[in-house]
């Protein structure tokens, strides 16, 4: 197999597996969140949304759950009314908004 054909096969396999990798990462986020909630280290997403939805500043288009600076945070991707994308970080234990980053 020549180099170009190998590259095409590699790119095809990568494209085919990418959705699986994204799904696996989302599953890990939900597993991490569930375990953190069970241990009392975080509030459930539904509770967080009840507390902060009106303060997020727009429509939620994505959510991640991750460890940042020794605490669990929900990272919300939000589109504001002007169409700008924001990442809003919310402390998972307290529901406090800890940071906003515009893109």
Secondary structure, DSSP 8 states (H G I E B T S, - for coil): --HHHHHHHHHHHHHHHHHHHHHHHHHHHHHHHHHHHHTTSS--HHHHHHHHGGGS-SEEEEEEEEEETTEEEEEEEEE-TTS-EEEEEEETTT--EEEEEE-
